[in-house]
Amino acid sequence: MELLPTIWFIAIAVLWTGYLFLEGFDLGVGMLMKLFARNNTERRVLLNTVGPVWDGNEVWLLTAAGATFAAFPLWYASLFSALYLPLLVVLLALIFRAVAFEYRGKVDTDSWRWRWDWAIALGSFFAAFGVGAALALTTTGLPLNANGDRVGGPMAWFSGYAIVGGLAVVGFALLHALAFLALKTDGDIRHRARQWFVRLLPVLLLPIAAWAVSVQVLDGKAWTWAAVLLAVAAACAAWLFARRGAEGKSFAAMGLFLVLGTTSIFGAVFPVVLPSTLDSAFDLTISNASSSDYTLGLMSIVAAVGLPLVIAYQAWTYWVFRRRVSADHIPAAHSFLPAIAARAFTTKG
């Protein structure tokens, strides 16, 4: 097996895992703006838990996509062209979500905040669902011909696996966000988040369990099945820690669950990077989809220098903003726009 393509396949799997771990909880917090928070103060608490880090978390998505483009251009071309529509939805959802984060607090009226709260919640949902669908299809397959082109219309990608993958990431994001809020907040929000986490864990992890088991049935190996069993044990540990009020251990156990889960899924499909549902002879693998050894070698040098710096900077950011947030820390709301402009923006109908 070729060394450099294997290293970069592992690197891309790590980048996607890092994205799901970091962006997972802030996408979940976005959805919980409407599902969990009871009033504007609680919504502001939720926003403040992710406010300093959400944009940095999205860098992992760009890095994962960029690494795929550079290391495996045929994988990137086939996947992104076949999934043009759902990935466009993901892009628009992330844009609306980012704008909503910035504009929500500019005017102090309920109607103004109501619109942006829905933009955050729906943007977070569609972004999580679209990413989950794309990752599920890259591990279960798309209708690709010998040239790596999609066969069928613009909805040829839509399948049961896409739905399961989308729901898997949505469910994990919600659960991960509840664990994060229990760790990052104080007061009533903290206790409610922990209670919701304990109650919902068996339900919200069902789609990701279905995805992992489906991949194992299709392509599983003995060690990837073992990783699935260890992931189940990590989820059980997260549930037990949450019941005992050990929020830090519960959040860490959820991270371990994610690592073991993605390891089992990516490990099962290796060395295939994008299966074809038409004929296994059309599968894209680390051999036929990768860049040249020169390109991969140069990328390895750049990554060895840049990646530790990025990780160190993000770790420092989380350390600086490590304190818990509560409703007592939220100042009174105020408007940044003149009264006339505020009325123009918030008039309904």
JOMO-V567080 format. One record per residue. N is the residue number from 1. RES is the residue in one letter. PHI is phi in whole degrees, 0 to 359 (NA if undefined). OMEGA is omega in whole degrees, -180 to 180 (999 if undefined). D_LAST is the distance of its C-alpha to the last C-alpha in Angstrom with 2 decimals. Layout:
n=(N;N)
res=(RES;RES)
phi=(PHI;PHI)
omega=(OMEGA;OMEGA)
d_last=(D_LAST;D_LAST)
This chain:
n=(1;2;3;4;5;6;7;8;9;10;11;12;13;14;15;16;17;18;19;20;21;22;23;24;25;26;27;28;29;30;31;32;33;34;35;36;37;38;39;40;41;42;43;44;45;46;47;48;49;50;51;52;53;54;55;56;57;58;59;60;61;62;63;64;65;66;67;68;69;70;71;72;73;74;75;76;77;78;79;80;81;82;83;84;85;86;87;88;89;90;91;92;93;94;95;96;97;98;99;100;101;102;103;104;105;106;107;108;109;110;111;112;113;114;115;116;117;118;119;120;121;122;123;124;125;126;127;128;129;130;131;132;133;134;135;136;137;138;139;140;141;142;143;144;145;146;147;148;149;150;151;152;153;154;155;156;157;158;159;160;161;162;163;164;165;166;167;168;169;170;171;172;173;174;175;176;177;178;179;180;181;182;183;184;185;186;187;188;189;190;191;192;193;194;195;196;197;198;199;200;201;202;203;204;205;206;207;208;209;210;211;212;213;214;215;216;217;218;219;220;221;222;223;224;225;226;227;228;229;230;231;232;233;234;235;236;237;238;239;240;241;242;243;244;245;246;247;248;249;250;251;252;253;254;255;256;257;258;259;260;261;262;263;264;265;266;267;268;269;270;271;272;273;274;275;276;277;278;279;280;281;282;283;284;285;286;287;288;289;290;291;292;293;294;295;296;297;298;299;300;301;302;303;304;305;306;307;308;309;310;311;312;313;314;315;316;317;318;319;320;321;322;323;324;325;326;327;328;329;330;331;332;333;334;335;336;337;338;339;340;341;342;343;344;345;346;347;348;349)
res=(M;E;L;L;P;T;I;W;F;I;A;I;A;V;L;W;T;G;Y;L;F;L;E;G;F;D;L;G;V;G;M;L;M;K;L;F;A;R;N;N;T;E;R;R;V;L;L;N;T;V;G;P;V;W;D;G;N;E;V;W;L;L;T;A;A;G;A;T;F;A;A;F;P;L;W;Y;A;S;L;F;S;A;L;Y;L;P;L;L;V;V;L;L;A;L;I;F;R;A;V;A;F;E;Y;R;G;K;V;D;T;D;S;W;R;W;R;W;D;W;A;I;A;L;G;S;F;F;A;A;F;G;V;G;A;A;L;A;L;T;T;T;G;L;P;L;N;A;N;G;D;R;V;G;G;P;M;A;W;F;S;G;Y;A;I;V;G;G;L;A;V;V;G;F;A;L;L;H;A;L;A;F;L;A;L;K;T;D;G;D;I;R;H;R;A;R;Q;W;F;V;R;L;L;P;V;L;L;L;P;I;A;A;W;A;V;S;V;Q;V;L;D;G;K;A;W;T;W;A;A;V;L;L;A;V;A;A;A;C;A;A;W;L;F;A;R;R;G;A;E;G;K;S;F;A;A;M;G;L;F;L;V;L;G;T;T;S;I;F;G;A;V;F;P;V;V;L;P;S;T;L;D;S;A;F;D;L;T;I;S;N;A;S;S;S;D;Y;T;L;G;L;M;S;I;V;A;A;V;G;L;P;L;V;I;A;Y;Q;A;W;T;Y;W;V;F;R;R;R;V;S;A;D;H;I;P;A;A;H;S;F;L;P;A;I;A;A;R;A;F;T;T;K;G)
phi=(NA;292;289;296;300;295;300;283;297;296;298;292;298;294;296;293;295;298;296;295;289;277;286;303;288;279;294;296;299;300;294;288;304;256;272;239;294;264;206;297;297;294;295;291;298;300;296;290;291;250;309;282;233;297;289;293;296;292;301;295;294;297;293;297;293;295;295;296;299;280;274;225;300;289;299;299;296;291;292;287;284;293;253;303;293;296;288;295;297;300;299;296;297;293;294;299;295;296;298;295;303;281;264;305;269;281;229;265;222;294;294;298;294;301;296;287;298;292;297;293;295;289;299;294;296;292;295;296;296;295;297;298;297;297;293;296;288;287;253;247;121;228;285;251;268;296;271;82;269;292;257;114;282;294;255;295;286;288;204;299;296;297;294;299;297;298;294;298;289;299;297;296;299;297;292;297;293;297;296;293;294;296;276;256;244;222;86;296;300;301;289;294;298;295;295;298;301;297;288;265;307;298;274;291;269;299;297;290;294;297;297;298;293;300;296;294;296;286;221;294;241;301;287;284;297;297;296;297;296;292;296;298;297;295;296;297;296;299;295;295;298;296;299;275;83;269;296;298;292;296;296;296;295;295;296;296;303;296;300;293;295;293;298;295;286;293;294;292;277;305;268;281;259;205;287;258;279;274;199;297;292;267;301;268;238;295;275;268;247;270;284;290;299;297;298;295;294;296;298;296;295;298;294;296;271;280;298;300;294;296;296;297;295;294;298;298;298;295;292;297;256;278;291;289;244;224;299;293;273;269;285;297;289;210;259;263;256;301;303;296;294;299;295;295;284;252;288;273;80)
omega=(-177;-172;-175;175;178;179;-177;171;178;-179;180;176;178;180;178;177;178;178;-179;179;-175;180;-179;-177;-180;169;177;177;178;178;-179;175;179;-176;-168;-175;-175;-177;-176;179;179;177;177;174;179;180;-179;178;-178;-176;-178;-169;-170;-178;175;179;-178;178;-180;176;179;-179;179;179;180;178;177;179;-175;-175;-177;-174;179;175;-180;-176;-178;-177;-174;177;179;-178;-176;-176;-180;179;173;177;178;-180;179;179;179;178;179;-179;-180;178;-179;176;-176;-171;-173;-174;-176;-180;-176;173;-178;-178;177;-179;-179;-180;-177;175;178;177;178;-177;-178;176;179;-180;-176;176;180;-178;-178;178;179;178;-180;-180;178;-178;178;178;180;172;176;179;-178;176;-176;179;-177;179;178;175;-178;-177;-177;179;-179;180;-172;-177;176;179;178;179;-180;179;178;178;180;-179;176;-180;179;-179;179;-179;179;178;178;176;179;180;176;-180;-168;-178;177;179;-175;-180;-180;-176;178;179;179;179;178;180;-178;-177;-170;-176;-178;-178;-174;179;180;-180;-179;175;178;178;-178;-179;178;179;180;179;-179;-170;-171;175;-177;-176;177;172;177;178;177;180;178;177;177;178;179;178;177;178;178;179;-180;179;180;179;-179;-180;178;-172;-180;179;178;179;178;179;175;176;177;176;-179;-179;-180;180;179;176;-180;-177;-180;179;-179;-176;-179;8;178;177;177;-179;172;178;179;-178;-179;177;-180;-180;171;-178;179;-180;-174;-179;-172;173;180;178;179;179;-180;178;178;177;-179;179;180;-179;-179;179;-172;-174;177;179;179;180;180;180;180;178;178;179;180;179;-180;-177;-175;-174;176;178;178;-180;-180;-179;-174;179;178;179;177;-175;177;-178;176;-176;-179;179;180;180;180;-178;-170;177;-179;178;999)
d_last=(63.08;61.89;61.42;58.72;56.33;56.83;56.08;52.84;51.79;52.30;50.49;47.38;47.49;47.74;44.78;42.58;43.89;43.10;39.56;38.99;40.59;38.68;35.31;35.55;35.03;32.17;30.30;31.04;29.84;26.51;26.20;27.42;24.52;22.78;25.96;28.18;26.73;25.97;24.17;23.15;26.80;28.01;25.47;26.74;30.25;29.60;28.22;31.26;33.67;32.72;31.43;34.83;35.67;32.83;33.01;36.80;36.65;34.84;37.88;39.80;37.62;38.27;41.92;42.33;40.83;42.85;46.02;45.60;45.20;48.31;50.55;49.71;48.17;48.68;46.97;43.99;43.88;44.14;41.71;38.93;39.23;39.37;36.32;34.32;31.12;31.05;32.05;29.30;26.83;28.69;28.43;24.66;24.32;26.59;24.74;21.32;23.29;25.15;22.19;20.55;23.88;23.94;20.39;19.69;21.71;20.71;18.17;19.01;15.83;15.23;11.68;13.21;16.24;14.63;13.29;16.72;18.67;17.51;18.37;21.75;22.43;21.61;23.19;26.24;26.52;26.42;28.73;31.18;31.13;31.68;34.50;36.09;36.04;37.61;40.30;41.13;41.60;43.75;46.06;46.08;45.90;44.12;45.46;47.25;50.09;53.16;51.30;48.61;46.00;43.55;44.62;41.92;38.35;35.43;35.07;38.81;38.25;36.29;38.71;39.43;40.63;37.33;35.48;38.14;38.08;34.31;34.44;37.53;35.91;32.76;35.12;37.38;34.58;33.28;36.84;37.82;34.85;35.93;39.45;38.21;36.18;39.25;41.27;38.92;37.44;39.05;38.51;36.51;34.59;37.97;39.42;36.45;36.31;40.01;39.72;36.96;39.10;42.14;40.38;38.42;41.00;42.83;39.65;37.79;40.98;41.69;39.91;41.67;44.91;44.45;43.90;46.97;49.18;48.17;49.18;52.41;53.27;52.81;54.50;55.44;58.59;60.50;59.25;55.58;55.91;57.42;54.40;52.13;54.29;54.19;50.39;50.36;52.71;50.44;47.45;49.67;50.76;47.18;46.54;49.77;49.14;45.68;47.21;49.76;47.21;48.49;45.12;46.68;49.00;46.28;44.09;47.21;48.08;44.66;45.42;48.81;47.28;45.09;48.10;50.29;47.65;46.95;50.70;51.40;48.83;49.69;53.37;53.43;52.17;54.33;55.65;52.98;49.76;47.90;49.47;49.33;48.78;50.68;53.96;55.07;56.99;53.69;52.68;51.87;54.09;54.81;57.69;56.17;52.71;53.73;54.34;57.87;59.86;59.79;55.99;55.82;58.55;56.83;53.57;55.56;56.92;53.53;52.03;55.03;54.36;50.57;49.52;51.47;49.94;46.38;47.22;48.95;46.04;43.54;46.00;46.33;42.56;42.42;45.45;43.96;40.81;42.75;42.12;40.12;36.68;35.74;33.15;35.67;35.30;31.57;31.07;28.38;24.98;24.19;21.78;23.05;20.49;20.71;18.57;16.82;15.99;14.91;12.36;11.07;11.00;9.54;6.69;3.75;0.00)
